[in-house]
Amino acid sequence: QVQLVESGGGLVQSGGSLRLSCTASGSILRVEAMGWYRQAPGKQRELVATITRGGTTDYVDSVKGRFTISRDNAKNTVSLQMASLQPEDTAVYYCNADVYDTTWAQNNYWGQGTQVTVSS
């Protein structure tokens, strides 16, 4: 079994910053791509940022220049540093990872989500 646990959400004023973290644990052999998604009320879940095991990153246009994704392969963690937050960034943020478990089976996993609320 593999679990993803997020932390770091909360309430922040417009223009503020937050840092989200996610740790993968369990029967892990290797973590491949990791990413962050978000889902606002009444909207579909959308990709925010991804990072490959080698460190290549990609962002949705709306967060480029404001959010930074990073990872620590030794600790199986991924972080999302969010700056210049706006009310439209308000959403539940989900961690996602492609993981090889100890049987060499590859599966995609989701965290439970962490709420980010940006007040105007």
C-alpha positions in Angstrom: 0.0 0.0 0.0 1.1 3.5 -0.8 -0.2 6.7 0.8 0.2 10.3 -0.1 -0.3 12.8 2.8 -0.5 16.5 2.2 0.0 19.4 4.6 0.3 23.1 4.6 -3.0 24.4 3.4 -4.9 27.2 5.2 -6.3 30.7 4.9 -4.2 33.5 3.6 -4.9 37.1 2.4 -4.7 38.1 -1.3 -1.0 38.6 -2.2 0.2 36.2 0.5 2.1 32.9 0.3 1.7 29.3 1.3 3.8 26.2 1.0 2.2 22.8 0.4 4.0 19.6 1.1 3.2 16.0 0.3 5.0 12.8 1.4 4.6 9.4 -0.2 5.0 6.5 2.1 4.4 2.7 2.2 5.6 -0.1 0.0 7.5 2.2 -2.4 10.3 1.1 -4.7 10.4 4.3 -6.8 8.4 7.5 -7.3 8.2 8.8 -10.8 6.3 11.9 -11.8 4.7 13.9 -9.0 2.3 16.8 -9.2 -0.3 19.1 -7.7 -3.9 19.4 -8.9 -6.7 21.6 -7.6 -10.5 21.7 -7.6 -12.5 24.8 -6.9 -16.2 24.5 -5.9 -18.3 23.8 -9.0 -15.3 23.3 -11.2 -13.4 20.3 -12.6 -10.1 19.3 -11.1 -7.2 20.9 -12.9 -3.5 20.3 -13.2 -1.5 23.0 -11.4 2.1 21.7 -11.7 4.1 18.6 -12.3 7.7 17.6 -11.8 9.5 14.5 -13.2 11.9 12.5 -11.2 14.7 14.3 -13.0 13.3 17.6 -12.0 11.6 18.8 -15.2 8.7 21.0 -14.3 5.5 22.2 -16.0 2.9 24.6 -14.9 -0.6 25.7 -15.8 -0.4 29.2 -17.4 -2.4 30.8 -14.5 0.3 30.0 -11.9 3.5 30.5 -13.9 5.8 32.9 -12.2 3.9 32.6 -8.9 4.1 28.9 -8.0 7.2 26.7 -7.7 7.1 22.9 -7.5 10.1 21.0 -6.1 10.8 17.5 -4.9 13.2 15.5 -2.7 13.6 12.0 -4.3 15.4 10.7 -1.2 12.4 11.6 1.0 9.6 10.9 -1.6 8.3 14.4 -1.1 6.9 17.1 -3.3 6.3 20.7 -2.4 4.4 23.6 -3.9 5.5 27.1 -3.0 2.7 29.5 -3.8 3.2 33.2 -3.9 1.1 36.2 -4.9 -2.0 34.2 -4.1 -5.3 35.4 -5.5 -8.9 34.6 -4.6 -9.1 32.5 -7.8 -6.5 30.2 -6.3 -8.9 29.1 -3.7 -9.4 25.4 -4.0 -8.7 22.0 -2.6 -5.2 21.0 -3.6 -4.4 17.4 -4.3 -1.0 15.7 -4.5 -0.6 13.1 -7.2 2.2 10.6 -7.9 3.1 7.7 -10.1 4.7 5.0 -7.9 6.4 1.7 -8.5 5.7 -0.4 -5.4 7.9 -3.2 -4.1 6.3 -5.7 -6.5 7.3 -3.4 -9.4 3.6 -2.6 -10.1 3.1 1.0 -11.2 0.0 2.8 -10.0 -1.2 6.4 -9.7 -2.1 7.7 -6.3 -3.9 10.7 -4.9 -3.6 12.5 -1.5 -6.7 13.4 0.5 -6.5 17.0 -0.4 -5.8 20.2 1.5 -7.9 23.3 1.5 -6.3 26.6 0.4 -8.5 29.7 0.8 -7.4 33.1 -0.3 -9.4 36.1 1.0 -9.7 39.3 -0.9 
